[in-house]
Amino acid sequence: MSTKPKTAALRVVTGEVLDPTPRRDRVRLHSIDDIRLELGRVYNDMRDGSLDPSDGTKFAYVLGQMVRIFETRELEQRTEALERALRAQLTKD
């Protein structure tokens, strides 16, 4: 007796656990250079048709936001270092 496979919607209604949707391997994004490389991969994937441009655009947007976060943090760290150096100089005088 052959049974027809259940659709995903029916499996949800009946409370069955669905397999997770396939996704790319996790990508290391711990530096500006990591993000730059990933942005290049996204661009190349869109160019060769292996990534839908609407998805690629979303990935590129998020990667751009991550770059801004890294840049802001870098500026914060530099500002804090300058303030510490200035305080140290003022306390010496």
C-alpha positions as a printed NumPy array, in Angstrom:
array([[  0.   ,   0.   ,   0.   ],
       [  1.555,   3.254,  -1.152],
       [  0.808,   6.405,   0.749],
       [  1.162,   9.823,  -0.69 ],
       [  3.776,  11.979,   1.091],
       [  2.254,  14.671,   3.262],
       [  2.731,  18.266,   2.263],
       [  4.678,  20.564,   4.589],
       [  1.447,  22.359,   5.501],
       [ -0.243,  19.091,   6.458],
       [  2.787,  18.022,   8.469],
       [  2.568,  21.29 ,  10.424],
       [ -1.156,  20.794,  11.086],
       [ -0.601,  17.25 ,  12.322],
       [  2.228,  18.396,  14.594],
       [  5.029,  16.546,  12.849],
       [  8.52 ,  17.981,  13.046],
       [  9.716,  19.397,   9.75 ],
       [ 13.268,  19.106,   8.54 ],
       [ 15.056,  22.422,   8.771],
       [ 15.282,  24.333,   5.545],
       [ 18.592,  23.828,   3.815],
       [ 21.043,  26.685,   4.284],
       [ 24.578,  27.517,   3.45 ],
       [ 27.254,  26.622,   5.915],
       [ 27.769,  29.214,   8.578],
       [ 30.196,  31.88 ,   7.5  ],
       [ 32.853,  33.39 ,   9.732],
       [ 32.139,  37.128,   9.895],
       [ 34.49 ,  38.317,  12.625],
       [ 36.33 ,  41.03 ,  10.74 ],
       [ 35.89 ,  43.554,   7.963],
       [ 37.973,  41.263,   5.75 ],
       [ 35.629,  38.313,   6.44 ],
       [ 32.666,  40.485,   5.461],
       [ 34.466,  41.731,   2.349],
       [ 35.111,  38.154,   1.228],
       [ 31.504,  37.108,   1.891],
       [ 30.205,  40.125,  -0.002],
       [ 32.367,  39.039,  -2.938],
       [ 30.906,  35.531,  -2.755],
       [ 27.374,  36.924,  -2.712],
       [ 28.169,  39.086,  -5.739],
       [ 29.705,  36.18 ,  -7.643],
       [ 26.781,  33.898,  -6.76 ],
       [ 24.343,  36.484,  -8.118],
       [ 26.443,  36.878, -11.276],
       [ 26.569,  33.153, -11.997],
       [ 22.872,  32.672, -11.233],
       [ 23.299,  30.412,  -8.205],
       [ 21.766,  33.076,  -5.935],
       [ 18.575,  34.928,  -6.721],
       [ 19.368,  38.658,  -7.001],
       [ 16.578,  39.6  ,  -4.583],
       [ 18.115,  37.324,  -1.925],
       [ 21.613,  38.501,  -2.766],
       [ 20.563,  42.112,  -2.381],
       [ 19.211,  41.352,   1.088],
       [ 22.44 ,  39.583,   2.068],
       [ 24.493,  42.488,   0.705],
       [ 22.401,  44.956,   2.716],
       [ 22.922,  43.029,   5.956],
       [ 26.642,  42.686,   5.24 ],
       [ 26.803,  46.445,   4.64 ],
       [ 25.147,  47.041,   8.002],
       [ 27.721,  44.774,   9.629],
       [ 30.517,  46.82 ,   8.059],
       [ 29.015,  49.97 ,   9.553],
       [ 28.887,  48.316,  12.98 ],
       [ 32.555,  47.311,  12.719],
       [ 33.505,  50.831,  11.584],
       [ 31.583,  52.426,  14.446],
       [ 33.195,  50.116,  16.988],
       [ 36.641,  50.881,  15.573],
       [ 35.994,  54.626,  15.904],
       [ 34.73 ,  54.14 ,  19.461],
       [ 37.871,  52.224,  20.415],
       [ 40.133,  54.86 ,  18.873],
       [ 38.243,  57.669,  20.592],
       [ 38.461,  55.888,  23.952],
       [ 42.221,  55.381,  23.473],
       [ 42.72 ,  59.058,  22.635],
       [ 40.676,  60.127,  25.661],
       [ 42.73 ,  57.854,  27.944],
       [ 45.964,  59.225,  26.507],
       [ 44.75 ,  62.808,  26.94 ],
       [ 43.696,  62.158,  30.562],
       [ 47.057,  60.555,  31.273],
       [ 48.862,  63.537,  29.749],
       [ 46.764,  66.021,  31.747],
       [ 47.389,  64.227,  35.043],
       [ 51.167,  64.293,  34.402],
       [ 51.236,  68.068,  33.967]])
